[in-house]
Amino acid sequence: MGDCVAPQALIENLRDAGCRREDIERFLALQGESDTSGQLKLLADIRSALLEDVHRCERCIGCLDYLVFQISNGRGNASAEGML
């Protein structure tokens, strides 16, 4: 994997995909070992973590949407003072 892609383009793509420096270094080490299955597993793990982040953000958006709905319908006036 990545043999057809220029090294700098490959690194840039991994960065754009949200990979950390350690992930990129591991990916390149696996490439040097010709460990395609290791590269694919690493990419799958990174993708899974990103998807978990997306789902967490979706839950947060849902909570905000619910709060907006409550306030819009006059039900969001309960005092939360002193609860923080």
Phi, psi and chi 1 to 4 in degrees:
 res  aa     phi    psi   chi1   chi2   chi3   chi4
   1 MET       -  137.3  173.3  164.7 -171.0      -
   2 GLY    85.2   -4.3      -      -      -      -
   3 ASP   -65.9  -27.6  -68.1  -21.0      -      -
   4 CYS   -89.5   -7.0  -59.9      -      -      -
   5 VAL  -106.6  136.0  179.4      -      -      -
   6 ALA   -59.8  141.2      -      -      -      -
   7 PRO   -52.5  -43.6  -25.1   32.4      -      -
   8 GLN   -66.5  -38.1 -167.8   56.4   40.2      -
   9 ALA   -66.3  -38.0      -      -      -      -
  10 LEU   -63.5  -46.7  175.8   61.7      -      -
  11 ILE   -63.1  -43.2  -68.8  168.9      -      -
  12 GLU   -61.7  -41.2 -174.4  175.3  -30.8      -
  13 ASN   -63.7  -42.5 -175.5  -93.8      -      -
  14 LEU   -64.2  -40.7  -69.1  167.3      -      -
  15 ARG   -62.9  -46.3  -77.1 -175.4 -173.9  142.5
  16 ASP   -60.9  -28.3  -70.1  -13.5      -      -
  17 ALA   -81.3   -1.3      -      -      -      -
  18 GLY    92.4   12.8      -      -      -      -
  19 CYS   -72.8  139.7  -64.8      -      -      -
  20 ARG   -79.6  165.4  -59.9  168.8  -58.9  155.5
  21 ARG   -55.1  -43.3 -180.0 -177.5 -173.9   95.0
  22 GLU   -62.4  -38.4  -55.9   86.2   47.5      -
  23 ASP   -64.6  -42.7  -62.8  -31.4      -      -
  24 ILE   -65.4  -43.7  -65.9  170.4      -      -
  25 GLU   -61.7  -42.2  -70.8  171.8   -6.8      -
  26 ARG   -64.3  -44.0  179.4   69.9 -176.4  138.6
  27 PHE   -58.0  -46.0 -175.8   89.5      -      -
  28 LEU   -67.8  -35.7  -65.2  174.2      -      -
  29 ALA   -64.2  -42.6      -      -      -      -
  30 LEU   -63.5  -37.0  -69.3  165.6      -      -
  31 GLN   -63.5  -41.8 -176.2  178.8   24.9      -
  32 GLY   -63.4  -27.6      -      -      -      -
  33 GLU   -89.4    1.8  -61.4  166.1    9.5      -
  34 SER    56.0   36.1  -61.3      -      -      -
  35 ASP   -97.4   77.2 -174.0   -4.9      -      -
  36 THR   -62.1  -40.1  -57.3      -      -      -
  37 SER   -65.6  -35.6   62.5      -      -      -
  38 GLY   -65.7  -40.2      -      -      -      -
  39 GLN   -62.6  -45.5  -73.0  177.7  -60.0      -
  40 LEU   -64.3  -38.3  -68.0  172.7      -      -
  41 LYS   -65.2  -43.8  172.5  145.9  179.5   18.4
  42 LEU   -59.9  -46.3  176.8   61.7      -      -
  43 LEU   -62.8  -38.8  -66.4  176.0      -      -
  44 ALA   -64.9  -40.0      -      -      -      -
  45 ASP   -64.7  -42.4  -69.2  -14.4      -      -
  46 ILE   -64.7  -43.0  -66.1  166.5      -      -
  47 ARG   -61.3  -42.5 -176.4 -175.8 -172.9  -76.0
  48 SER   -61.4  -43.0  178.5      -      -      -
  49 ALA   -64.3  -40.5      -      -      -      -
  50 LEU   -64.3  -40.2  -71.5  170.5      -      -
  51 LEU   -65.7  -37.3 -166.3   54.3      -      -
  52 GLU   -60.8  -40.8  -74.6  177.6   26.6      -
  53 ASP   -62.0  -42.2  -71.0  -16.1      -      -
  54 VAL   -60.1  -45.8  167.3      -      -      -
  55 HIS   -64.8  -38.8  -68.8  154.9      -      -
  56 ARG   -62.3  -44.1 -176.8 -173.3   52.4   76.5
  57 CYS   -64.5  -38.7  -71.4      -      -      -
  58 GLU   -61.7  -39.9  -74.0  175.5  -24.5      -
  59 ARG   -63.9  -41.6  -74.6 -170.3  -61.6  -85.8
  60 CYS   -62.6  -43.4  -67.9      -      -      -
  61 ILE   -61.7  -41.8  -69.9  168.6      -      -
  62 GLY   -59.9  -41.3      -      -      -      -
  63 CYS   -64.2  -42.6  -69.8      -      -      -
  64 LEU   -65.1  -42.4  -70.3  172.8      -      -
  65 ASP   -60.5  -39.9  -71.6  -13.9      -      -
  66 TYR   -63.9  -43.3  176.2   74.6      -      -
  67 LEU   -62.9  -43.9 -176.1   56.9      -      -
  68 VAL   -59.9  -43.6  167.3      -      -      -
  69 PHE   -59.7  -46.4  173.2   79.2      -      -
  70 GLN   -62.0  -45.4  -69.0  -66.0  -41.8      -
  71 ILE   -65.7  -42.1  -68.1  169.9      -      -
  72 SER   -62.3  -27.8  -63.4      -      -      -
  73 ASN  -100.6   16.9  -71.0  -60.9      -      -
  74 GLY    72.5   19.4      -      -      -      -
  75 ARG  -111.1   10.7  -62.5 -177.9 -145.1  146.6
  76 GLY  -108.0   29.6      -      -      -      -
  77 ASN   -99.4    6.9  -64.7  -32.8      -      -
  78 ALA   -64.8  138.3      -      -      -      -
  79 SER   -79.7  131.6  175.8      -      -      -
  80 ALA  -112.4   12.4      -      -      -      -
  81 GLU   -58.9  134.4 -169.6  172.6  -33.7      -
  82 GLY    81.5    0.3      -      -      -      -
  83 MET   -90.3  -13.5  -65.7 -177.6   75.6      -
  84 LEU   -76.8      -  -65.5  179.1      -      -
